[in-house]
């Protein structure tokens, strides 16, 4: 009887039989569009009738709160100070199935946490994420031993890259860093802000040559996001790119990424 009551109690809070997926987005250099891509993809997944949690772990000024307007937002800094639980800080974006844990713009709260506190944060986030189909973590461009802990927590990593030579070098350094620290999560590459798919694929081949010469494993090319002028318009007006679908090539690419994620994860 006690075991039956224990099962009932656990089911009150968590849907343990439902698969949930945790993705971490990061990049080797700033201004590649990591936060923008994480936010846009989260919105596209939600538009595909998925329940999504977006978590802002990017301490730069181009974090989630800089891209959208949230009504009465609560900030993750209150969790760090011990004032609120993660569940109390969830803010809905337009509907209850798209929730965001956001931080104050430019306040790198994550650097204030010890590795022990980060692991507690991971445990709390793991419990919260079981109520969602997808949890997307925007980690920004600073991959350190601290936030590497979140990469270990993830199912899949999405490494962002652009066509700039300096970005390619830093992307290669990130791949070497992850290999050195034995990150077991599946790593994927998204090439952002290119004029065409052909240009994006050329960048991928350049990266493959550098990685092969160092005898490291090459991340899978998961997708390419083209650049168009509507991206600037949506950022300026604090709107989400998906609202420009299908007139925006970038919005089409983001939706294709969402479809690929759903097709690869829904039937596990």
N, C-alpha and C positions, 0 to 999 in steps of 0.2 A: 504493500500500500504506500509506503514512504517513497518508493521509487516512482510510483505513478504520480504522486503529488509533485515530486521534483521535476518530472517531465512536463507537467502542466505549468509549473512555475516558470520554467525556462522558455516555454513557447509563448508566454505572455509578452516577452520582451524581444525575442529574436526569432527570425525565420531561418532556422539553422539548416533546413533542407534546400534552401534557395542558393544557387551559386552567385557569389558576388565577386567582382573583379576590381583590382586596385592597380592603377596605372600612375607612373611618375613621369612628368615631363621636365626635362632640363636641357641645357645647352652649354657649349664651351665658351661662348662669348655673349656679351650683352647686346641688346637691340636686334636680336634675331627674330623675335616674335614668339617666344616660348609661352608667356602668359596669354597672349592673344590667341595662340593656337589651342592651348588647353581650354580656355574659356569657350572658344568657337566650337570646338569638338564636343565639349560637355553639352552645349546648347543643341547641337545637331543630334546627339544621342537622345536627349530629352524630347526633341521633336519627333524622334522615331519611337516614341512611347516607352522610353526607359526612365527609370527613376535614378537620378544622378546626384552625387555629392561632389562638389568642387572645393578643394582645400588649398588655401593660399599660404604657401611656405616660402614665398619669394620676398626677400627683404628689400628689393630694389624699388625705385619709384614707378616702374612700369609693372606694378602688380595688379591683381584682379580689381581692386577698388578704384584704380585709375582708369579703367575701361568702361565701367558701367555705373549706373546710379541705383543704389539699393535703398529701399524705404526703411528708415530707422535701423541701420545696420548695427550689429554687435561685433566686437572685434576680439580676435584670438588673444590679444594681450591680456584680457581679463582671465583667460584660462591660465596663462603663465603666472599671473599674480595670485592665482588660487581663488578668485572671486566667483567664477562660473565653471560649470562643466561644459564639455564640448557640445553636448546635446542642447544646452541652454543657449548656445551661441549660434546655432544654425539659423540662417536667414534665407527665406524663400525668395526666389527670383520669378515673379509673375505667376508661378503656380507651385503647389506644394510638392511636386515631383522633381523640381530642380532647386536644390538647396546648396547654399554656399557658406563656407567657413572662411571669412575674410580677415585680413589684417589691415592696420592703418598704413596708408601709403608712405613708403620710405622708412618704416620702422621695422628693422630686422630683428623681430622678437626671437627668432629661432637661434640666433647667436647667443642669446642670454641663457639658453638651456644647456645644462650639462648632458652628457651622453646618457646618464641614468634617467634624467627627466625626459629626454627624447624617447627612451624606451617605454616609459610610462605613457607618454603621449601616443606612441604607436599602439600600445595595448588598448587605450581608450578609443583611438580611431578605428582599430580593428573591430571593436564591439559595435561602434556606431555604423561602420560601413556595411555590416550585415543586414541593414535595413534598406540597402540600395542595390540596384543592379550593377552600377559602376561607380567607383570612387576615383576621381582624377586629382592628382596632387601636382600643383605647380611649384617646382623646386627652384626655378630660376637658373642662374648661370654659375653659382658657386658650389662646386662639388667638393666637400670636405669630409673628413672622417666622421664629423657629427651628422651631417645630413645624408651621409652614405647609409646610415641606419635605415632611413626611409626607403632607400633602394632595395635593401634586403627584405623589407616588408612587402614590396610590390610583386605583382604577378608579371607585369611587363614594364619595361622602361622604354621611353620614347625620347631619343636623342635628336635635338633640333640642330640643323646645319643650314648655312646659306652659301652663296656662290663666292663670297669674299675669301681670298687666299688666307688671310689671318684667321678667319673662322675655321677653315679647314685644318689649320695647324692645331688650333685649340681643341677641335673635335677629336683629332687623332690623339692628343694628350689625354683627353677624357677616356677614350677607349683603353689606352694603356693603363690609366689609373684604375679603372674598373677591373681590368684583368689582373693587375697586381694585388688588388684587394679581394679577389675571388667573389665577385658579385654573380650570383647564380641565376638571377632573374633574366628572362628573355629580353634581349636588347634589340630595339628597332630604330631605324633611322627615318626621319621626316625631313625632307629638304624644302625649305620655305623661301618665299620671295624670289622666284625665278621667272623668267619671261616665258618659258615653254618647258614641256616635259623633256624635250631633247636636251636642253641646257641642264636640267636637273639630273638627268642620267649621266651626263658628262662629268658632273661634280662627283657623283657616286663612284664612277670608275677611277677618278683621281684619288679618292679616299681609299678605295680598295687597293690600289697599287702601294700606297704608303703603309697600309696595315699589313699587307701580304709580306712586304720586305722585312717587317718586324716579327713575323710569324705569330701574329695575333688573329683572333677570329673577327670577321667583318660583320657588323650588325646588318640584319636584313633591311633592305630598302622597303619600308612600309608604304610610303607615299610621297607625292610631290605636290606642293601647293603653289600655284601660280600667283603672281602679283597683279592686281588691277587697282584702278583709282578709287573704287568703291570702298576699299579698305580704309583709306584716309578719311573718307566721308563718315563712315560708321564710327571710327575712333574719335573724330572731332565732335560728333553728336552724341557720343556715349551710347551707341546702339550696337546690337550684335550683328555680325556679318550675315548670319543665316537669314535675316530679314530681307536680304538682297537676292536670295535664291529665286529663280535660276539665272537672273541677269548678270550675276557676278561669277566669273570663272573661279575665283578663289572659294566662293561659297559652294560651288559645284564640287570642287576638290575636297573640301571639308566634309560634305555630305557623303562623298565616296569613301573617305576614311572611316566615317561612322558606320557605314554599311559593311565595310570590311571587318571592323571590330566586332560587330554584331554577328556576322556570319561565322567568324572564327571562334566565338565564345558562347553562343547560345546553345550549342549542341554538344557541349563537353560531357 
